Amino acid sequence: MVFRPIMRPRCLYALSLAALVALAASCSTPVAEGEVGHDEGHWDSAGGNPTHATHSYMAEVAVKTVRAEHPEVVTYQTSIVEGANMELHDLAIAKDPAAEALRLEIGGNNWAADHPEILWDKARASYEAGDKAQAYRYVGMLMHYVQDMGVPAHAFHVIHQSSAGNWDHIELLGFFDFHADLEARLPANPELSDPVSYLEWSAQTARDQFTAAFPGETYHRKFFPQNYDAMTDVHWAFLRQREAYCTWGTAFALRSAARAFAAL
């Protein structure tokens, strides 16, 4: 199956980090209500992104990839995308007590969570209880972590986010456009037994690819430029490869979850 990259508004490419934040809303193109991933109001995931969320794109590709083998993922696509846009990390979620309680339960940290397996336990319990929508929502949350762990800052446990001055540049580049080279050779699926196992797989691919692309370098938040015009060919190749691997890792994780559900 071949997917072409989905591009977002390109008027943001040469802007600085501060200008990106200030002018994002004026460059966005809304997605019609009822379309897949119509939660484009999120900021990358949960909370104010004026463009179509990167986490949504990756989750949608995962559903398209898995649907022939497990058609029910289409039925619960909205729940999957909702889960994939949950930010259960180290920052408190004051406006959503239920999400905050879950974040604390799983030990959300700056790169993922201390106990993502709790989400998988909840997913299986929900599925067995007949609440498939909630089960797939939990799977979506795990897919979010798989996507995140494919980002160097997460993979190398480099503290970031929390404030504009601490944002990771490569994550910022991913907020406003989707450059994944999905027509390139797919990574091999290790066929892991559950979606939790794909978190470390995703992180290891990020570490390996960074080391190969930038030998002898140490990753830090400002390693990448903060605008597209300053990127070299090596930067672009790495970004496209990383987004592709994050996307296919998401699909692998969804397939493993759907297979496990089918066996319950």
N, C-alpha and C positions, 0 to 999 in steps of 0.2 A: 504494500500500500504506500502510495506516494503523497506526501503533503508538502505544499509550498509555504514558505514563511508568510505570515500575516503581518503586514506592515501597518504601523500607526502614523499619526501626523508627523511629518518630517520637519516642521517649522521649529522644532526644539533643539536640533542637533548642535548648533554652535553656541548655545546659551550656557552660561555658568551655572553652577549648582544653585545659587540663590535665585537667578533669573528663571531657572526651570520651575522652581516652586511658585514664583510669583506669577508666571505667565501660562502655566499649564492649562488652566481652564479655558483660555481663549483659543487654544489650538485643538481642542478635542472634538471628536465627531461622535455624537451619542449613538448607541445601539438601540434599536427599537425594542420596546417592551414586548416580551414574549420570545425574543430570540435567545438562543443558547448563551448562557453567561451574561444575561442582561444586567448583572450587578456591576456595571461599569462605573457606578458611583463610588466604588471602593478605591482607596489609595494603595495600589499594587495588590493589596488583599483587602483588609478590613479597615475602612475609615477615610474615604475622601479622594480616591484616585479619579481624576477627571477623564482618564482614558480607560480602555478595556484592560482589565487586570491581567498581568502576566500569568499569575497563578490560574486564572480562568482559562487562558489559552492552552496551557499545558494540560489541564484537566480535561478540556474538551477534546484535544488530540488523543488523550488516553482512552476516552470513551469510544471515539471512532475506531481506535485500534483494537479494542477488546470486544466491541459489540457483536461481531459475527460469532465469536465463541461463546459469549455470555450476553445474550440480548437484554437481560434485565438491567444492565448498567444504563441503558438508554432510558428506561422507566424512571430510574433514580438519578438521572444526570443532574437535575437541579440540586439535589442533596449533596452529591459529590462535589459540585462546584462551590456550593456554600461552605462545605467543610474545608475545601482547598483554599478558601479565602479567610480562614480563621487565623488570627495571629496569637497563638498561645505560647508566647516567649517569656522574657523576663520582665516585661512592662505590665503593670496592673491594668485591668480592664474595668475601670470604674463604672462605665455606663451599662455593663452587662454582668450582673451578679452571678448568673449561672455559668457564663464563660469564665469569669474570674475564679470561681470555685473549681472548675475543671482545670484551669491553668495551674492553680496551686496543687491540685491533686496529682497531676502528672509531672510537676516540678519544671515548669517552663523555664528555659534558660536562654542565653543570648544566641545560641546557635540552634537549639531544638528543644528537647525536654529530657529530664533525667529518667523518666519512666514512660516512654512512648508505648511500651507494651500494655499499659493500662487502657489506652485507647483501643487497642486490638482486642483486649478482653471484653471491653464494653461493646465493641462492634459485633463480636460473635454472640454475646448474650442478647443483644438487641435483635439480631437476625433470628436466633432460635426462638425468641419471644414473639416473632411475627412483625416486628417493627423494622422493616427493611430500609425504610427511608432514613431512620436514625443510624442504622448499621452502616449504610453507605456514607452518611455524613461523617461518622468517625473515621471511615476509610479515607475520605477526602482530607481530613485533618492530618492523617499520616502522609498522604500524598504531598501536602504542603511541606512537611518536614523533609521528604525525599528531595523535593525541588530545592529547598533551602540548603540542604547539605551538599548540593552540587555547586554551591557558590563558594569560592575560595575562603572568604572571611568566615563562613560557617565551618567549612571543612578544617581550617587551621585554628579554629576557636579564637579568632581575632575579635575582640570586643568592638562592637559598632552599634549603629542606630541610636536610640534615645534622644538625640537632638541633631539638628541640621549640621552642626560642626563635627559630629562624630559619624556621619553616614559613610558607608562604604561606596566608593565610586562606581564599581562594577554593578552593584545593585541599583544605583541611581540610573545608570545607562539602561538597565533593564526595565525601569519603570515606564518609560515612554515609547519603547519600540520593541519588537520581537524579531530577532535576527536569526533564529535557529536554522541551521542548515539541515533540514529534515530529509533532504534527498541524498545526503552523504551516507556512507556505509554505516549501518546501525551498529551500536555496541552489542556484544553478545549478552543475551539474557542468562544470568547465572541460575535462573529457575529456583529462586529461593522460596521457602515454604510459606512465608507470610510477609506482609508489607513492611513490618518493622525492620526486618533484616535488610531491606533496601536502603535504609538510612546510611548505614556504614558503607555499603557498596557505592552509593552516590558520592559520599565524602571521599572515598579512596580514589575514585575516578578523577575527582577534582584535584586532589593532591598530586596524582600521577601526571595529569595533563599539565598542570602548572609547572611542575619540575621539568617536564620535557620541553615546554615552550620557553621557559625562562630559567635555564640551568644556573645554579649558584645563587639565585635571587631568593629573598625572603619576602613573603607576602605581607602587605600592610594595607590599611584602609585607602590610602591615596596612591597605591601602586599604579592603578589605571588613571588615565586622564579624566577630568570631570566633564568633558564635552567630546562629541564625536569627531570634530574636525582635527583634534590633536592625536587621534588614535593612529597607530602604525598598522601595517598589514598583519603583523604578528598579533597585535591587540585584537584586530577584527577576527582573525582566524580563531583565536582562543575564545572570544565571546560567542561566536556562532557555534563552535563545537560544544562549549559549556551549556548553552541554552538547549542544544539538541540532546545532549546526554541527560540533562535534567528532564526534558520532555519524555524521552523514551524510558527513563527510570521511573517516571510517574506511571507510564503505561504498564511497565513490568509489575509495579507494586499493585496497581488495580487488578491486573490479571491474577496475581497470586491471591488477592483477597476474594475475588469472585470464585476462583477455583475452590478455595477453602470453604466459602459459604455453600457452594454446591454439594460439598461432601458432608455437611452437617446433617 
